Amino acid sequence: IGTVQNVANKVTKYSLFDPCKEMAYIPLGPDAKTKGKAAVDVLGARLGRSMGSASQQLLVFLVGGPSGSIVNCTPYLGVCYVAAIAMWSKAVGTLGKLFVTPEVKVDNTPRLESIGQAITIIKRIEDAKSEKRKNGNGKKQAKK
């Protein structure tokens, strides 16, 4: 069970958490990106591990019973886990809203009409040139 848990932990971390963490830096400028990454990677990771360990130890102390069993703490740790997932999902949703650009609908009808008119004019000019060539070639042949 421990191996499966560790594998699931690493898969979740590298496939979900790390890409989302890196996405948070995209809208930042170069200087803020560098400082933000340093703060989160150094301070955030260590603080997160410390808080996780401290909360688990506190639960074992308070709920673990006289033997200090972590098995007695499992329901409470499950609640903490679900709460962390809920907060993470909310953060991802908020991050996703930052990247949504409003759709601007551009009405290209006037442009398309003017392009159509220009094509019609060019076609008429080409037809006139073609007709002139035909008439010009006919006159030259008649003179010969």
C-alpha positions as CSV (number, residue, x, y, z in Angstrom):
1,I,0.0,0.0,0.0
2,G,2.9,2.4,0.8
3,T,4.4,1.9,-2.7
4,V,1.1,2.6,-4.4
5,Q,0.6,5.7,-2.3
6,N,4.1,7.0,-3.1
7,V,3.6,6.4,-6.8
8,A,0.2,8.1,-6.8
9,N,1.8,11.0,-4.9
10,K,4.6,11.5,-7.4
11,V,2.2,11.1,-10.4
12,T,-0.1,13.7,-9.0
13,K,2.7,16.1,-8.1
14,Y,4.5,15.9,-11.5
15,S,1.4,15.8,-13.7
16,L,-1.0,18.2,-12.0
17,F,0.7,20.3,-9.3
18,D,4.0,21.3,-11.0
19,P,2.5,22.3,-14.4
20,C,-0.2,24.4,-12.6
21,K,2.5,26.0,-10.4
22,E,4.5,26.9,-13.5
23,M,1.4,28.3,-15.2
24,A,1.0,30.8,-12.4
25,Y,4.2,32.5,-13.4
26,I,3.2,33.1,-17.1
27,P,1.5,36.5,-16.7
28,L,4.4,37.9,-14.6
29,G,7.3,39.9,-15.9
30,P,10.8,38.5,-16.0
31,D,11.9,40.1,-12.6
32,A,8.7,39.1,-10.8
33,K,8.8,35.6,-12.3
34,T,12.3,35.1,-11.0
35,K,11.6,36.4,-7.5
36,G,8.2,34.6,-7.4
37,K,9.7,31.2,-8.3
38,A,12.5,31.6,-5.7
39,A,10.0,32.5,-3.0
40,V,7.6,29.7,-3.8
41,D,10.3,27.0,-4.4
42,V,12.3,27.8,-1.4
43,L,9.9,29.2,1.2
44,G,6.7,27.6,0.0
45,A,7.9,24.1,-0.3
46,R,9.6,24.0,3.0
47,L,6.8,25.8,4.8
48,G,4.3,23.4,3.2
49,R,6.2,20.3,4.3
50,S,6.6,21.8,7.8
51,M,2.9,22.7,8.1
52,G,1.9,19.2,6.9
53,S,4.2,17.5,9.4
54,A,3.1,19.7,12.3
55,S,-0.6,19.2,11.6
56,Q,-0.1,15.5,11.4
57,Q,1.8,15.4,14.6
58,L,-0.8,17.6,16.3
59,L,-3.6,15.3,15.2
60,V,-1.7,12.3,16.5
61,F,-1.1,14.0,19.8
62,L,-4.8,15.2,20.1
63,V,-6.7,12.4,18.5
64,G,-4.3,9.4,18.5
65,G,-5.4,8.2,21.8
66,P,-3.2,6.9,24.6
67,S,-1.1,4.9,22.1
68,G,-0.6,7.8,19.7
69,S,-1.8,5.8,16.8
70,I,-2.0,7.5,13.4
71,V,-4.8,5.1,12.4
72,N,-7.1,6.9,14.8
73,C,-6.3,10.2,12.9
74,T,-7.1,8.8,9.5
75,P,-10.6,10.4,9.2
76,Y,-9.3,13.8,10.3
77,L,-6.4,13.6,7.9
78,G,-8.9,12.6,5.2
79,V,-10.9,15.8,5.9
80,C,-7.6,17.8,5.7
81,Y,-6.8,16.2,2.4
82,V,-10.2,16.9,0.9
83,A,-10.0,20.5,2.1
84,A,-6.6,20.9,0.5
85,I,-7.9,19.5,-2.8
86,A,-10.9,21.9,-2.6
87,M,-8.6,24.9,-2.1
88,W,-6.3,23.7,-4.8
89,S,-9.2,23.3,-7.2
90,K,-10.4,26.8,-6.4
91,A,-7.0,28.2,-7.0
92,V,-6.7,26.5,-10.3
93,G,-10.1,27.9,-11.3
94,T,-9.0,31.4,-10.3
95,L,-5.8,30.9,-12.3
96,G,-7.7,29.7,-15.3
97,K,-9.9,32.9,-15.3
98,L,-6.7,35.0,-15.5
99,F,-5.8,33.4,-18.8
100,V,-9.2,33.7,-20.5
101,T,-9.2,36.6,-22.9
102,P,-12.5,38.1,-23.8
103,E,-13.7,37.2,-27.3
104,V,-13.9,40.3,-29.4
105,K,-16.2,39.8,-32.3
106,V,-15.1,41.9,-35.3
107,D,-17.7,42.6,-38.0
108,N,-15.7,42.2,-41.2
109,T,-18.7,42.7,-43.5
110,P,-17.7,46.2,-44.7
111,R,-14.2,45.0,-45.3
112,L,-15.4,41.9,-47.2
113,E,-17.7,44.1,-49.3
114,S,-14.9,46.5,-50.2
115,I,-12.7,43.5,-51.1
116,G,-15.5,42.1,-53.2
117,Q,-15.8,45.5,-55.0
118,A,-12.1,45.6,-55.6
119,I,-12.1,42.1,-57.0
120,T,-15.0,43.1,-59.3
121,I,-13.1,46.2,-60.5
122,I,-9.9,44.2,-61.1
123,K,-12.0,41.6,-63.0
124,R,-13.5,44.3,-65.2
125,I,-10.0,45.8,-65.9
126,E,-8.7,42.3,-66.8
127,D,-11.7,41.7,-69.1
128,A,-11.2,45.1,-70.8
129,K,-7.5,44.3,-71.3
130,S,-8.4,40.9,-72.7
131,E,-11.0,42.4,-75.0
132,K,-8.5,45.0,-76.2
133,R,-5.9,42.4,-77.0
134,K,-8.5,40.4,-79.0
135,N,-9.6,43.5,-80.9
136,G,-6.0,44.6,-81.3
137,N,-4.9,41.2,-82.7
138,G,-8.0,41.2,-85.0
139,K,-7.1,44.6,-86.4
140,K,-3.4,43.6,-87.0
141,Q,-4.5,40.5,-88.8
142,A,-6.9,42.5,-91.0
143,K,-4.1,45.0,-91.9
144,K,-1.9,42.1,-93.1
